[in-house]
């Protein structure tokens, strides 16, 4: 049974949180998704997979991954009844991905950055999703993409039949909402160090 540990929940340059990252552990395997900097998986590590190979943290992630004896790339892995694979998300002008984690009976989605809710996350048992914006999406210049906002993601996830929703990649607008005591209409804020079992 996979154990999913949030090592960070912050958007880029967060004033409060470590970079968004998830450590996936099962049957002696350990795989890191995103993270970097202070969101460090330690060793041993089977693989370090990333959602955006052009992300600003990639030089630091690659350097640390090399120290741990693995590469840092968009990749997939299947072992001991668990399958982890990248699937595309609409986020920016170059290819970016989320990850679908599948066991014989359960599915989890790691999608920390997207502008449009990914269809492939419909019906998952657990989803980690973008929370860069609160009530309004964050749009990049020249229509190059952006981040969905929490209110959009909550509505889309509920409509898509997501069972449990956890907001990661928490940006400044969402931090201000947290400080005001606001909560998503569906789902909950991610917390660094929180563990989830895919049962």
C-alpha distance (Angstrom), angle and dihedral (degrees) to the residues before:
residue distance angle dihedral
X1 . . .
X2 3.84 . .
X3 3.78 118.5 .
X4 3.81 113.4 -151.4
X5 3.81 117.4 -158.7
X6 3.80 122.7 -170.2
X7 3.81 105.7 -140.3
X8 3.80 93.1 175.9
X9 3.80 139.2 4.8
X10 3.80 103.3 -174.6
X11 3.78 131.2 118.7
X12 3.81 117.2 -132.4
X13 3.82 113.4 -53.7
X14 3.79 91.9 3.3
X15 3.80 112.4 -175.2
X16 3.81 90.1 -147.4
X17 3.80 114.6 23.5
X18 3.79 140.5 54.5
X19 3.83 116.9 -110.2
X20 3.80 112.5 -73.8
X21 3.79 109.8 -90.2
X22 3.79 140.1 150.4
X23 3.80 127.9 -154.5
X24 3.81 113.2 -154.1
X25 3.83 116.1 -159.6
X26 3.81 129.4 -177.7
X27 3.81 138.0 146.2
X28 3.81 94.1 -11.5
X29 3.83 94.2 -43.8
X30 3.81 125.5 118.2
X31 3.81 123.8 -170.6
X32 3.80 126.4 176.7
X33 3.81 122.1 -147.1
X34 3.83 114.8 -159.1
X35 3.81 114.2 -48.5
X36 3.78 117.2 118.9
X37 3.77 133.1 164.7
X38 3.80 108.8 38.2
X39 3.85 90.4 -2.4
X40 3.80 92.6 81.4
X41 3.83 124.6 161.3
X42 3.80 97.5 -156.5
X43 3.77 119.8 -151.7
X44 2.94 150.1 -9.1
X45 3.78 100.3 38.7
X46 3.82 130.5 172.5
X47 3.81 96.0 -165.3
X48 3.80 143.9 -13.6
X49 3.80 111.6 -143.4
X50 3.80 124.7 -172.2
X51 3.78 134.9 -160.4
X52 3.81 96.3 -146.6
X53 3.80 120.6 28.9
X54 3.83 89.5 -164.9
X55 3.81 96.2 52.5
X56 3.81 117.7 132.6
X57 3.80 92.7 -114.4
X58 3.82 93.9 54.4
X59 3.83 96.8 99.6
X60 3.83 90.4 55.0
X61 3.82 92.4 42.0
X62 3.83 92.0 50.5
X63 3.79 92.1 48.2
X64 3.81 93.1 49.9
X65 3.81 92.8 42.9
X66 3.82 89.5 54.4
X67 3.81 89.4 52.1
X68 3.81 87.6 54.2
X69 3.81 91.9 48.4
X70 3.82 98.5 -110.5
X71 3.78 137.7 98.3
X72 3.80 125.7 -113.7
X73 3.78 110.4 -131.3
X74 3.78 147.2 117.0
X75 3.78 101.7 -78.1
X76 3.78 149.7 137.2
X77 3.79 137.3 -124.3
X78 3.79 136.2 -171.2
X79 3.81 121.1 -170.1
X80 3.82 140.0 141.6
X81 3.80 94.5 1.3
X82 3.83 95.9 -47.4
X83 3.80 124.8 109.1
X84 3.80 123.1 -167.5
X85 3.80 119.2 -175.3
X86 3.81 138.9 164.2
X87 3.78 120.9 -115.8
X88 3.82 126.1 -175.3
X89 3.79 124.2 -97.2
X90 3.81 129.0 -170.8
X91 3.78 103.5 -118.9
X92 3.80 113.0 120.8
X93 3.80 142.4 -6.2
X94 3.82 94.6 -79.8
X95 3.83 127.8 56.7
X96 3.80 115.0 -71.8
X97 3.78 130.6 171.1
X98 3.76 148.3 -160.8
X99 3.81 124.4 -154.6
X100 3.77 132.0 -117.6
X101 3.80 115.7 -152.4
X102 3.80 113.7 -161.3
X103 3.78 134.4 -174.4
X104 3.80 126.8 173.8
X105 3.81 91.1 -82.8
X106 3.82 109.6 12.2
X107 3.81 140.7 54.8
X108 3.80 132.5 -161.9
X109 3.81 128.9 -172.9
X110 3.79 126.2 -146.9
X111 3.82 106.6 -163.5
X112 3.81 108.4 148.7
X113 3.82 95.8 161.1
X114 3.81 129.4 36.8
X115 3.79 141.3 125.3
X116 3.82 94.9 -153.8
X117 3.81 122.6 41.5
X118 3.84 106.8 -105.8
X119 3.82 113.2 -115.2
X120 3.80 90.9 -147.2
X121 3.83 90.1 67.0
X122 3.82 92.5 64.4
X123 3.79 112.7 125.6
X124 3.81 97.2 5.4
X125 3.79 118.8 153.2
X126 3.81 92.8 -132.2
X127 3.80 132.2 14.7
X128 3.79 131.2 -172.7
X129 3.81 106.4 -158.7
X130 3.80 145.6 -177.3
X131 3.81 116.6 -82.0
X132 3.80 101.2 169.2
X133 3.82 92.7 123.1
X134 3.81 129.2 38.5
X135 3.84 112.5 -160.3
X136 3.80 98.6 -6.5
X137 3.80 130.6 46.1
X138 3.78 118.2 -116.2
X139 3.80 108.3 -121.8
X140 3.80 125.4 -160.4
X141 3.80 121.5 -134.9
X142 3.81 119.8 -85.4
X143 3.79 93.5 16.3
X144 3.81 91.7 -70.8
X145 3.82 93.6 145.3
X146 3.77 133.2 -93.8
X147 3.79 143.8 -174.0
X148 3.78 128.8 -54.6
X149 3.80 116.0 -127.7
X150 3.80 125.9 -117.2
X151 3.81 94.2 -108.9
X152 3.84 91.1 53.8
X153 3.79 93.4 45.0
X154 3.81 93.7 48.4
X155 3.82 91.7 51.9
X156 3.81 93.7 44.3
X157 3.81 93.6 46.8
X158 3.79 92.8 49.2
X159 3.82 91.1 48.2
X160 3.82 90.2 48.0
X161 3.80 93.0 54.4
X162 3.81 98.2 -111.3
X163 3.82 105.9 168.6
X164 3.84 100.1 -156.0
X165 3.80 124.6 17.5
X166 3.80 124.6 -166.1
X167 3.80 120.6 -176.2
X168 3.80 115.8 -136.7
X169 3.82 131.0 162.6
X170 3.80 88.2 58.1
X171 3.81 111.4 -165.7
X172 3.80 131.8 -162.1
X173 3.84 95.8 -89.3
X174 3.80 89.2 54.0
X175 3.82 91.9 45.3
X176 3.81 88.2 56.0
X177 3.83 88.9 49.9
X178 3.82 90.4 50.7
X179 3.82 90.1 50.3
X180 3.81 89.2 52.6
X181 3.80 89.1 53.1
X182 3.81 94.4 -111.2
X183 3.79 121.6 152.7
X184 3.79 133.6 -164.5
X185 3.82 116.4 -97.7
X186 3.81 86.6 -124.7
X187 3.79 127.6 18.2
X188 3.77 131.1 16.1
X189 3.78 140.3 -100.4
X190 3.78 115.6 -89.8
X191 3.78 117.8 -118.0
X192 3.80 126.5 -153.7
X193 3.78 110.6 -108.6
X194 3.81 93.6 20.3
X195 3.83 114.2 143.0
X196 3.78 127.3 -151.3
X197 3.79 128.8 -169.4
X198 3.78 118.8 -147.0
X199 3.81 97.3 -141.3
